[in-house]
Amino acid sequence: MNTILMILIGFFLLETLEDLYADYLKCSLEQMFSDNI
């Protein structure tokens, strides 16, 4: 497999995972705050 292609795919996966993780983190933080109020 082409090295550049692998790097691009890896970078894309990292970005996607980062977005998913950020959304998950935001949702759990909002739940925590709504529970406290």
Gaussian input, Z-matrix of N, CA and C with variables (Angstrom, degrees):
# hf/3-21g

backbone

0 1
 N
 C     1     B1
 C     2     B2     1     A1
 N     3     B3     2     A2     1     D1
 C     4     B4     3     A3     2     D2
 C     5     B5     4     A4     3     D3
 N     6     B6     5     A5     4     D4
 C     7     B7     6     A6     5     D5
 C     8     B8     7     A7     6     D6
 N     9     B9     8     A8     7     D7
 C    10    B10     9     A9     8     D8
 C    11    B11    10    A10     9     D9
 N    12    B12    11    A11    10    D10
 C    13    B13    12    A12    11    D11
 C    14    B14    13    A13    12    D12
 N    15    B15    14    A14    13    D13
 C    16    B16    15    A15    14    D14
 C    17    B17    16    A16    15    D15
 N    18    B18    17    A17    16    D16
 C    19    B19    18    A18    17    D17
 C    20    B20    19    A19    18    D18
 N    21    B21    20    A20    19    D19
 C    22    B22    21    A21    20    D20
 C    23    B23    22    A22    21    D21
 N    24    B24    23    A23    22    D22
 C    25    B25    24    A24    23    D23
 C    26    B26    25    A25    24    D24
 N    27    B27    26    A26    25    D25
 C    28    B28    27    A27    26    D26
 C    29    B29    28    A28    27    D27
 N    30    B30    29    A29    28    D28
 C    31    B31    30    A30    29    D29
 C    32    B32    31    A31    30    D30
 N    33    B33    32    A32    31    D31
 C    34    B34    33    A33    32    D32
 C    35    B35    34    A34    33    D33
 N    36    B36    35    A35    34    D34
 C    37    B37    36    A36    35    D35
 C    38    B38    37    A37    36    D36
 N    39    B39    38    A38    37    D37
 C    40    B40    39    A39    38    D38
 C    41    B41    40    A40    39    D39
 N    42    B42    41    A41    40    D40
 C    43    B43    42    A42    41    D41
 C    44    B44    43    A43    42    D42
 N    45    B45    44    A44    43    D43
 C    46    B46    45    A45    44    D44
 C    47    B47    46    A46    45    D45
 N    48    B48    47    A47    46    D46
 C    49    B49    48    A48    47    D47
 C    50    B50    49    A49    48    D48
 N    51    B51    50    A50    49    D49
 C    52    B52    51    A51    50    D50
 C    53    B53    52    A52    51    D51
 N    54    B54    53    A53    52    D52
 C    55    B55    54    A54    53    D53
 C    56    B56    55    A55    54    D54
 N    57    B57    56    A56    55    D55
 C    58    B58    57    A57    56    D56
 C    59    B59    58    A58    57    D57
 N    60    B60    59    A59    58    D58
 C    61    B61    60    A60    59    D59
 C    62    B62    61    A61    60    D60
 N    63    B63    62    A62    61    D61
 C    64    B64    63    A63    62    D62
 C    65    B65    64    A64    63    D63
 N    66    B66    65    A65    64    D64
 C    67    B67    66    A66    65    D65
 C    68    B68    67    A67    66    D66
 N    69    B69    68    A68    67    D67
 C    70    B70    69    A69    68    D68
 C    71    B71    70    A70    69    D69
 N    72    B72    71    A71    70    D70
 C    73    B73    72    A72    71    D71
 C    74    B74    73    A73    72    D72
 N    75    B75    74    A74    73    D73
 C    76    B76    75    A75    74    D74
 C    77    B77    76    A76    75    D75
 N    78    B78    77    A77    76    D76
 C    79    B79    78    A78    77    D77
 C    80    B80    79    A79    78    D78
 N    81    B81    80    A80    79    D79
 C    82    B82    81    A81    80    D80
 C    83    B83    82    A82    81    D81
 N    84    B84    83    A83    82    D82
 C    85    B85    84    A84    83    D83
 C    86    B86    85    A85    84    D84
 N    87    B87    86    A86    85    D85
 C    88    B88    87    A87    86    D86
 C    89    B89    88    A88    87    D87
 N    90    B90    89    A89    88    D88
 C    91    B91    90    A90    89    D89
 C    92    B92    91    A91    90    D90
 N    93    B93    92    A92    91    D91
 C    94    B94    93    A93    92    D92
 C    95    B95    94    A94    93    D93
 N    96    B96    95    A95    94    D94
 C    97    B97    96    A96    95    D95
 C    98    B98    97    A97    96    D96
 N    99    B99    98    A98    97    D97
 C   100   B100    99    A99    98    D98
 C   101   B101   100   A100    99    D99
 N   102   B102   101   A101   100   D100
 C   103   B103   102   A102   101   D101
 C   104   B104   103   A103   102   D102
 N   105   B105   104   A104   103   D103
 C   106   B106   105   A105   104   D104
 C   107   B107   106   A106   105   D105
 N   108   B108   107   A107   106   D106
 C   109   B109   108   A108   107   D107
 C   110   B110   109   A109   108   D108

   B1=1.4733
   B2=1.5324
   B3=1.3075
   B4=1.4550
   B5=1.5270
   B6=1.3364
   B7=1.4674
   B8=1.5234
   B9=1.3397
   B10=1.4685
   B11=1.5223
   B12=1.3354
   B13=1.4647
   B14=1.5242
   B15=1.3370
   B16=1.4632
   B17=1.5242
   B18=1.3401
   B19=1.4690
   B20=1.5256
   B21=1.3433
   B22=1.4655
   B23=1.5225
   B24=1.3362
   B25=1.4661
   B26=1.5249
   B27=1.3332
   B28=1.4608
   B29=1.5216
   B30=1.3342
   B31=1.4614
   B32=1.5232
   B33=1.3388
   B34=1.4662
   B35=1.5244
   B36=1.3426
   B37=1.4652
   B38=1.5206
   B39=1.3385
   B40=1.4619
   B41=1.5222
   B42=1.3295
   B43=1.4658
   B44=1.5252
   B45=1.3334
   B46=1.4636
   B47=1.5217
   B48=1.3270
   B49=1.4628
   B50=1.5244
   B51=1.3445
   B52=1.4580
   B53=1.5246
   B54=1.3410
   B55=1.4674
   B56=1.5262
   B57=1.3369
   B58=1.4617
   B59=1.5220
   B60=1.3342
   B61=1.4586
   B62=1.5263
   B63=1.3368
   B64=1.4628
   B65=1.5276
   B66=1.3363
   B67=1.4682
   B68=1.5232
   B69=1.3326
   B70=1.4643
   B71=1.5215
   B72=1.3392
   B73=1.4610
   B74=1.5247
   B75=1.3309
   B76=1.4618
   B77=1.5259
   B78=1.3287
   B79=1.4620
   B80=1.5234
   B81=1.3261
   B82=1.4620
   B83=1.5251
   B84=1.3345
   B85=1.4621
   B86=1.5226
   B87=1.3308
   B88=1.4648
   B89=1.5221
   B90=1.3364
   B91=1.4635
   B92=1.5268
   B93=1.3410
   B94=1.4627
   B95=1.5255
   B96=1.3366
   B97=1.4576
   B98=1.5256
   B99=1.3252
   B100=1.4685
   B101=1.5288
   B102=1.3277
   B103=1.4652
   B104=1.5226
   B105=1.3355
   B106=1.4626
   B107=1.5190
   B108=1.3300
   B109=1.4728
   B110=1.5241
   A1=109.67
   A2=116.20
   A3=121.26
   A4=110.83
   A5=116.33
   A6=120.89
   A7=111.34
   A8=116.28
   A9=120.28
   A10=110.46
   A11=115.98
   A12=120.70
   A13=110.19
   A14=116.55
   A15=120.85
   A16=111.13
   A17=116.27
   A18=120.80
   A19=110.14
   A20=116.40
   A21=120.24
   A22=111.24
   A23=116.55
   A24=120.50
   A25=110.08
   A26=116.82
   A27=121.03
   A28=111.29
   A29=116.62
   A30=120.97
   A31=110.72
   A32=116.33
   A33=121.58
   A34=110.57
   A35=116.70
   A36=121.04
   A37=110.25
   A38=116.89
   A39=120.74
   A40=110.78
   A41=116.56
   A42=120.95
   A43=110.86
   A44=116.70
   A45=121.20
   A46=110.52
   A47=116.48
   A48=121.10
   A49=110.01
   A50=116.30
   A51=120.69
   A52=110.71
   A53=116.25
   A54=121.07
   A55=110.73
   A56=116.67
   A57=120.92
   A58=109.96
   A59=116.96
   A60=121.71
   A61=110.59
   A62=116.72
   A63=120.82
   A64=110.20
   A65=117.10
   A66=121.18
   A67=110.44
   A68=116.57
   A69=121.74
   A70=110.32
   A71=115.95
   A72=121.59
   A73=110.18
   A74=116.55
   A75=121.68
   A76=110.27
   A77=116.68
   A78=121.21
   A79=110.71
   A80=117.78
   A81=120.52
   A82=110.59
   A83=117.46
   A84=120.55
   A85=110.12
   A86=117.19
   A87=121.04
   A88=110.46
   A89=117.19
   A90=120.72
   A91=110.27
   A92=116.51
   A93=120.84
   A94=110.73
   A95=116.13
   A96=120.12
   A97=111.46
   A98=117.16
   A99=119.58
   A100=110.31
   A101=117.57
   A102=120.50
   A103=110.60
   A104=116.32
   A105=120.44
   A106=112.12
   A107=115.87
   A108=119.07
   A109=110.31
   D1=148.61
   D2=-179.10
   D3=-69.11
   D4=132.32
   D5=-176.77
   D6=-62.33
   D7=-44.61
   D8=-179.36
   D9=-61.04
   D10=-40.06
   D11=179.36
   D12=-63.32
   D13=-43.66
   D14=179.11
   D15=-61.54
   D16=-41.84
   D17=179.55
   D18=-63.87
   D19=-43.18
   D20=179.17
   D21=-62.37
   D22=-44.16
   D23=179.62
   D24=-63.58
   D25=-44.59
   D26=178.83
   D27=-60.31
   D28=-42.95
   D29=179.76
   D30=-63.74
   D31=-42.60
   D32=179.11
   D33=-62.13
   D34=-43.94
   D35=178.93
   D36=-62.73
   D37=-42.34
   D38=179.25
   D39=-60.40
   D40=-46.28
   D41=179.66
   D42=-60.67
   D43=-43.24
   D44=-179.26
   D45=-64.36
   D46=-45.85
   D47=179.30
   D48=-61.81
   D49=-39.84
   D50=-179.65
   D51=-61.43
   D52=-43.89
   D53=178.83
   D54=-63.15
   D55=-45.23
   D56=179.91
   D57=-61.96
   D58=-43.72
   D59=-178.58
   D60=-65.11
   D61=-40.05
   D62=179.12
   D63=-64.00
   D64=-42.94
   D65=177.89
   D66=-62.07
   D67=-44.79
   D68=-179.57
   D69=-62.08
   D70=-43.02
   D71=-179.73
   D72=-63.25
   D73=-44.11
   D74=-179.40
   D75=-62.07
   D76=-44.02
   D77=-179.25
   D78=-63.74
   D79=-44.50
   D80=-178.29
   D81=-67.84
   D82=-35.46
   D83=177.39
   D84=-65.82
   D85=-43.34
   D86=178.89
   D87=-62.37
   D88=-39.63
   D89=178.28
   D90=-63.30
   D91=-44.24
   D92=179.56
   D93=-58.57
   D94=-46.34
   D95=-178.02
   D96=-67.28
   D97=-38.86
   D98=-179.72
   D99=-69.53
   D100=-29.84
   D101=176.63
   D102=-68.73
   D103=-37.60
   D104=-176.85
   D105=-72.28
   D106=-32.75
   D107=-176.85
   D108=-76.39

